Amino acid sequence: PWSARYRELAQRAAVQRERRRSRVSQAETEAAPLWELASVYVGEQWRGRGVGSELVRRLCARHVQRGGARRDLYLITLEPTCGWYEGLGFSRVERQDLPPQMGLEVAAGEAVSWVLGNRLVCMRGTGGAGEKVR
């Protein structure tokens, strides 16, 4: 029941989908792995007891045990929490020094944080693979 023109267009669309899948697969293969610490949240009743710090330390230690380097870890946070992350071995980095995969997330985060009257900060783990987590 389909016309010759419709079948031709359907075939073109199928070829384009396959090319797109191939490009995406190639891009995923070539992309460097991204290790991002995201959404650390501790309930109010547990705050101030070291629970969040211990979670971050253990996650960083596990990353290092699996052969990763602390400098491979990134996070995005708001200005008021930077000191806490700095105490856990992270340092501020400029947006242009982030992996490209984080670009969209940073752009969205900057817009939201601006609306909330805050400042988004990008951070990176310090030290090499053998560094002990504080």
N, C-alpha and C positions, 0 to 999 in steps of 0.2 A: 504493500500500500504506500510505501515511501517513494517520493520522486527521486530521480537520478541526482538532482541538485541537492536534495536533503542528504542522500547517502554520501555524496562528495563532501559536503560540509561536516558530516559526522565523522568521516575518515580523517579529515584535516584536524578536527578537534582531538581525535584519539592520538594522532601523531604529536600534536602540541603537548598533550598531557604527558605522553611518554618522554618527550624531550625535557619537560619541566621536572619530572621525577628523576631523570638522569642528572640534571644540573643540581637539584637539591641533594641527591645522594653524594655527588662529588663534593659539594660544598661541606657537607657533614663529615665526610672522610678527611678532608683537608684541614678542617677547623681544629685549632688547638683546644684541648679540654679546658673547661671553665669550672672552677671550684669556688662557689659563692656561699658564704655563710648568710643565711636569710632568716628573718623573722624570729629572733630570739625573744621570747616572752615568758615572763615568770609571773604567776598569780600574786596579787598584792600580799596575801598572807605568807608567802615564801620569800618576799623581797628582803634584801639586807642580810640574808643568811648564807650568801655565797653559792646559791643554787645555780644562778645564771653563769657565774664565773666558772664553776665546775663543769657545766655543760659545754661551754666554749672550749675550755682546756681539753676536755676529753675528745671533743670532735677534732680539734687541731692535732692532738696526739695520735688519734686514729689515722688521720690523713698522712702524717709523717711516717707512721708505722707501715703504711701501705705504699711507701716509696715516694710520696709527694713532698714538696717543699712548702714551708710556711709562706714563702713569698708568692706561691701560686694561689693563695687564698685571698679572696676579695669580699668586701661587703659594702653596702650602701646604708647609711644611717642618717639621723638628724643631728644637727650641731650639738644639742645638749647631751647626747650620749657618747660623744667622741672620747672624752676622758676615760670613760669606763673601758672602751675598746683599746685605747692606747695602753692602759694598764694591763691588758691581756696580750700585748705584743703586736698591735696593729698600728700603722701610721697612715697619715693622710696622703692621698695621691691626687693629682690633677686629672680631670676628666679625660684629657687626651692620652693619658698613660694607661687607661683601662682597656681591657680586651674589647674588640669591636662588638662581640656578642652582647655586651652590657649596654650598648648605646641606647636602645629603645627604652629599656627599663630606667635608665638614668634620666632620659628626657621626660618620661612620664612622672618619675619621682620628683624631679625639679618643679614641674608644673603643680603637682599636688602640694608639695611642701611650701611653695610660694603662696598658694591659696590659704594654707594654714598659718602663714606668717612665720615660717621656719626656713632653715637652710639645709639642703641636702649635702652630705659629705661622703666622698668615696674614700675607702680605706683598703689597705693591703697588708697582709701578714709580713712580718720582718724576719730576716734570717734565712738560713738554708735548711736543707732536708734533715740535717743532723741536730738542729737546734732543739733544745729542751723547751717545752712549753712551760711558762712561768706558772 
